[in-house]
Amino acid sequence: MISISIVIISLILDGILTNFLPYLNNNLSFFTPLLTLVSIFMIYPFFKKKEIKYFILIFIIGIIYDLFYTNLLFFNAVMFVIIGLVIRYIYKSYEITPIRLILYIILLIISYELLTGIILLVFNIVPITIYKLLYKITHSLILNIIYGELIYYILKIIPKKYKRISIN
């Protein structure tokens, strides 16, 4: 239940923040939200023994994200599943600490934006340049790292009887 709450809050915050922060080309804010991406990273420990349910959940989250925020149905659903594979590898191979969390969020944002940019470029959906891609990556890090750290510490202070998992 905690994991679903985190995802729902992230989806809502993504919508609210994109409406209130300047998000036009050449006026991209330093606070570009990708909070849903960060939340699917943070909820993985809830599904360590139920990975199929995790991948189904992030696929559904991707469809909802596409319906609310993009016009590309199934695009983010597939992207989130691909990123979910990266997340699974990170959690199985490395320990999550507050400092490493920053690096993992940076890695996820770069992976997501690069994959998105490559797909948009290959299918010529939106004209994209390396400059725009780098600009978008660098301007989305601050808010998402802060959000990831905030969720990390909130999950640390929740009593064990409510979460049944360990972040580390």
C-alpha positions as CSV (number, residue, x, y, z in Angstrom):
1,M,0.0,0.0,0.0
2,I,2.9,2.4,0.7
3,S,4.4,1.7,-2.7
4,I,1.1,2.5,-4.5
5,S,0.7,5.7,-2.4
6,I,4.2,6.8,-3.4
7,V,3.5,6.3,-7.0
8,I,0.1,8.1,-6.9
9,I,1.7,11.0,-5.2
10,S,4.5,11.1,-7.7
11,L,2.1,11.0,-10.7
12,I,0.1,13.9,-9.2
13,L,3.2,15.9,-8.4
14,D,4.5,15.4,-11.9
15,G,1.3,16.9,-13.3
16,I,1.2,19.8,-10.8
17,L,4.8,20.7,-11.2
18,T,4.9,20.6,-15.0
19,N,1.9,23.0,-15.0
20,F,3.5,25.5,-12.5
21,L,7.2,25.3,-13.5
22,P,8.3,27.0,-16.8
23,Y,8.6,24.1,-19.2
24,L,9.0,25.7,-22.6
25,N,11.9,25.2,-25.0
26,N,14.7,27.5,-24.0
27,N,12.9,28.3,-20.8
28,L,13.3,24.9,-19.2
29,S,13.3,25.1,-15.4
30,F,16.1,23.7,-13.2
31,F,13.3,21.7,-11.6
32,T,12.0,19.5,-14.4
33,P,10.0,16.7,-12.7
34,L,10.6,13.1,-13.4
35,L,9.2,12.1,-10.0
36,T,7.4,9.0,-11.3
37,L,10.7,7.7,-12.6
38,V,12.2,8.2,-9.2
39,S,9.3,6.6,-7.4
40,I,9.5,3.4,-9.5
41,F,13.1,3.2,-8.3
42,M,12.2,3.8,-4.7
43,I,9.4,1.2,-4.6
44,Y,11.4,-1.8,-5.9
45,P,12.3,-3.1,-2.4
46,F,8.6,-3.7,-1.8
47,F,8.5,-6.1,-4.7
48,K,11.9,-7.9,-4.3
49,K,10.2,-11.3,-4.0
50,K,7.3,-10.4,-6.4
51,E,9.2,-9.0,-9.4
52,I,6.4,-9.9,-11.9
53,K,4.0,-7.8,-9.9
54,Y,6.5,-5.0,-9.9
55,F,6.9,-5.0,-13.7
56,I,3.1,-5.2,-14.2
57,L,2.7,-2.3,-11.9
58,I,5.3,-0.1,-13.6
59,F,3.8,-1.0,-17.0
60,I,0.4,0.2,-15.8
61,I,2.0,3.3,-14.3
62,G,3.6,3.9,-17.7
63,I,0.2,3.6,-19.4
64,I,-1.4,6.0,-16.9
65,Y,1.6,8.4,-17.4
66,D,1.0,8.3,-21.1
67,L,-2.7,8.9,-20.8
68,F,-2.3,11.9,-18.6
69,Y,0.9,13.5,-19.8
70,T,1.9,12.4,-23.3
71,N,0.1,11.5,-26.5
72,L,2.3,8.4,-27.1
73,L,0.3,5.5,-25.7
74,F,2.5,2.6,-24.5
75,F,5.7,4.7,-25.0
76,N,6.4,5.3,-21.3
77,A,4.9,1.9,-20.4
78,V,7.7,0.2,-22.3
79,M,10.3,2.8,-21.2
80,F,9.4,2.2,-17.5
81,V,9.7,-1.6,-18.0
82,I,13.2,-1.1,-19.6
83,I,14.2,1.3,-16.7
84,G,12.7,-1.3,-14.3
85,L,15.2,-3.8,-15.6
86,V,18.0,-1.4,-14.8
87,I,16.5,-0.8,-11.4
88,R,16.4,-4.5,-10.7
89,Y,20.1,-4.8,-11.6
90,I,21.0,-1.9,-9.4
91,Y,19.2,-3.3,-6.4
92,K,20.5,-6.8,-6.9
93,S,24.1,-5.7,-7.4
94,Y,24.6,-2.7,-5.1
95,E,23.6,-1.5,-1.7
96,I,21.5,1.7,-1.5
97,T,22.9,4.4,0.6
98,P,22.0,8.1,0.6
99,I,25.1,9.0,-1.4
100,R,24.7,6.2,-3.8
101,L,21.1,7.0,-4.2
102,I,22.1,10.3,-5.8
103,L,24.3,8.5,-8.3
104,Y,21.6,5.9,-9.1
105,I,18.9,8.6,-9.7
106,I,21.4,10.5,-12.0
107,L,22.0,7.2,-13.8
108,L,18.3,6.5,-14.2
109,I,17.5,10.0,-15.5
110,I,20.3,9.9,-18.0
111,S,19.2,6.4,-19.1
112,Y,15.6,7.5,-19.5
113,E,16.4,10.7,-21.3
114,L,18.9,9.0,-23.6
115,L,16.5,6.2,-24.5
116,T,13.7,8.7,-25.1
117,G,15.9,10.9,-27.2
118,I,17.2,8.0,-29.3
119,I,13.6,6.7,-29.9
120,L,12.3,10.2,-30.8
121,L,15.2,10.7,-33.1
122,V,15.0,7.4,-34.8
123,F,11.3,7.6,-35.5
124,N,11.5,11.4,-36.2
125,I,8.7,12.2,-33.8
126,V,10.2,15.3,-32.4
127,P,13.4,17.1,-33.7
128,I,16.0,16.7,-31.0
129,T,19.6,17.7,-30.7
130,I,22.4,16.7,-28.4
131,Y,22.3,20.2,-26.8
132,K,18.6,19.9,-26.0
133,L,19.1,16.4,-24.6
134,L,22.0,17.5,-22.3
135,Y,20.1,20.6,-21.3
136,K,17.0,18.5,-20.3
137,I,19.1,16.0,-18.4
138,T,21.1,18.6,-16.4
139,H,18.0,20.6,-15.6
140,S,16.0,17.7,-14.3
141,L,18.5,16.4,-11.7
142,I,18.1,18.9,-8.8
143,L,14.4,18.3,-8.1
144,N,14.5,14.6,-8.7
145,I,17.5,14.0,-6.5
146,I,15.8,16.0,-3.7
147,Y,12.6,14.0,-4.1
148,G,14.5,10.7,-4.1
149,E,16.4,11.6,-0.9
150,L,13.1,12.7,0.7
151,I,11.4,9.5,-0.1
152,Y,14.4,7.5,1.1
153,Y,14.3,9.2,4.5
154,I,10.6,8.9,4.8
155,L,10.8,5.2,4.1
156,K,13.5,4.9,6.7
157,I,11.4,6.4,9.5
158,I,8.2,4.4,8.7
159,P,7.7,1.6,11.3
160,K,8.7,-1.8,10.1
161,K,5.2,-3.3,10.7
162,Y,3.9,-1.0,7.9
163,K,6.5,-1.6,5.2
164,R,7.7,-5.2,5.6
165,I,10.9,-4.4,3.7
166,S,14.3,-2.9,4.1
167,I,15.6,-0.2,1.8
168,N,19.2,-1.5,2.2
